[in-house]
């Protein structure tokens, strides 16, 4: 997520909370993602969803976009059919510089 998260920076996450995820930076597992650099199925993106109203007054999610901050990457479009292939793992809380943490 450069430039927002510099390479080698440490990040603090918290478990996902109930309620809206709109605009939050989320660590997401997706079975369809295969990162050649890490061989992983994880991504950190900004969550955005679109909903439509139903005649009974409730809302139905039509799609979810996982948007990158880095313009070199494309958004990931998810539909309700993708629900089984995706898990929100955590929400980004804080980005620490790579020099501020000690091991």
C-alpha positions in Angstrom: 0.0 0.0 0.0 2.8 2.4 -0.8 3.0 5.3 -0.5 0.7 5.2 2.6 2.6 2.2 4.1 6.3 2.4 3.3 8.3 -0.7 2.4 9.5 -2.6 5.5 7.2 -0.6 7.8 5.6 -2.3 10.8 1.8 -2.2 11.0 -0.6 -2.7 14.0 -3.9 -4.4 13.3 -7.0 -5.1 15.3 -9.7 -7.8 14.8 -12.5 -6.6 12.5 -15.4 -5.1 14.3 -19.1 -5.2 13.6 -20.6 -2.4 11.7 -19.7 -0.6 8.5 -16.4 -1.4 6.8 -16.8 1.4 4.3 -13.5 3.3 3.8 -11.5 1.1 6.2 -8.1 -0.4 5.4 -8.5 -4.2 5.8 -6.3 -7.2 5.6 -8.2 -9.6 3.5 -7.6 -13.3 2.6 -9.0 -14.2 -0.8 -8.6 -17.7 -2.4 -8.4 -16.1 -5.8 -5.3 -14.0 -5.0 -1.9 -15.5 -5.7 0.9 -13.1 -5.0 4.0 -14.3 -6.8 6.3 -12.5 -4.4 5.0 -14.1 -1.3 2.9 -17.1 -2.6 0.2 -15.7 -0.3 -3.5 -15.1 -0.6 -3.6 -11.8 1.4 -4.0 -8.2 0.4 -4.4 -4.9 2.2 -7.0 -2.7 0.6 -9.6 0.0 1.2 -13.1 -1.4 1.5 -16.0 0.1 -0.5 -19.4 -1.5 -1.1 -22.5 -0.7 -3.2 -25.9 -1.6 -2.0 -29.4 -1.4 -3.5 -32.7 -1.0 -1.7 -35.2 -3.9 -1.7 -39.0 -3.3 -1.6 -39.3 -4.4 2.0 -37.0 -1.5 3.1 -33.8 -3.6 3.6 -30.6 -3.3 1.7 -28.8 -5.8 -0.5 -25.1 -5.6 -1.2 -24.5 -5.8 -4.9 -20.7 -5.5 -5.0 -17.6 -4.9 -3.0 -14.5 -3.1 -4.2 -11.2 -3.6 -2.5 -9.3 -0.5 -3.7 -5.5 -0.1 -3.6 -3.9 3.1 -2.4 -1.0 2.4 -4.8 -2.1 3.4 -8.3 0.1 0.6 -9.8 -2.4 -2.0 -8.7 -6.0 -2.6 -9.8 -9.0 -2.8 -7.5 -10.5 -6.2 -6.7 -14.2 -6.5 -7.5 -16.2 -9.0 -5.4 -19.8 -10.1 -5.9 -22.1 -11.8 -3.4 -21.1 -15.1 -5.1 -17.5 -14.5 -4.0 -18.5 -14.5 -0.3 -17.1 -18.0 0.5 -13.8 -17.1 -1.1 -13.1 -14.0 1.1 -12.3 -13.5 4.8 -11.6 -10.1 6.5 -8.7 -10.9 8.8 -8.0 -7.5 10.5 -8.3 -3.8 10.3 -5.3 -1.6 10.0 -4.8 0.7 13.0 -1.4 2.3 12.8 1.6 2.4 10.6 5.0 2.5 12.4 8.2 3.4 10.6 10.6 0.6 10.1 13.1 2.4 12.4 10.6 3.0 15.3 10.3 -0.7 16.3 13.0 -2.8 18.0 13.3 -6.5 17.8 
